[in-house]
């Protein structure tokens, strides 16, 4: 009798325990989705898994649409107060929030384009032979869009440095790092997509839990795209253009898993947020006199779908000093890139 009662009690309490654990699981999933985050199939893995964020077999390609807007009305709300924050104290969730603020729609489109990134052999860099990630025009000639390839823009980071730092422009041009025909009043207000380089193929490397570009200015890597381990909170700091200046820095962090919609479909992604501090430069009047200083910076996010690669990127650039004589309070540029199509046949996750 006692044995039967004991077995019956164990069965009853076992059933209660199962129901209890099931309830916890349901509540956990509900809470997870209520935060806007996806279930974590990717986080908490090894440095090697950072490789899945950008497949890089020769011939792999991604086609994007790109749009850029500009405003000469001074600093937008998305950038307010950033210059007063110590970069070491940055909250990258706040950077993400700022980037996702809509640009004032009264501002007309400055540039629209389609372009393709494609791995094609190897290229020389200041850091030796690296994989060549080239920009290929994907623009239909019958569409009213700009051919980014034909513009010959320098690497995206160097282009932003050129815009932000008039004091470094002659050295950039003399060193052949930007085209000698660069014109600040013309097409060169176009900063370009974050990972694009139509001047020459970008030297790309993926090694030891690090993905980035090597540059022409310094033998060291010139731009970190993402760093492992692939988990929320992983952060990095990178001094940029060390051959030119000592006060230009990149800060970044993985901020979470998201789901994003693009013309190529919906993707579960790993999101990286960036803050680029381009330092201070002088504001020069019409007669050449120094009338103040200007702190320039960019913020951005980039979304990577494991096994597919980069699928979405957007950001704000506050790079061009005020021009008091013209009543211009500094020019802000907003840019967004979305995946249209991709071809990564060697990736087990991408197709």
Buried (B, 14 or more C-beta within 10 A) or exposed (E): EEEEEEEEEEEEEEEEEEEEEEEEEEEEEEEEEEEEBBEEEBBEBEBEBBBBBBBBEEEBBBBBBBBBBBBBBEBBEBBEEBBEEEBEEBEBEBBBBBBEEEBBEEBEEBBBBBBBBBBBEBBBBBBEEBBBBBBBBBBEEEEEBBBBBEBBBBBBBBBBBBBBBBBBBEBBBEEEBBBEEBEEEEBBBBBBBBBBBBBBBBBBBBEEBBBBBBBBBBBBBBBBBBBBBBBBEBBBBBBBBBBBBEEBBBBBBBBBBBEBEBEBEEBBBBBBBBBBBBBBBBBBEEEEEEBEEBBBBBBBBBBBBBBBBBBBBBBBBBBBBBBEEEEBBBBBBBBBBBBBBBBBEEBEEBE
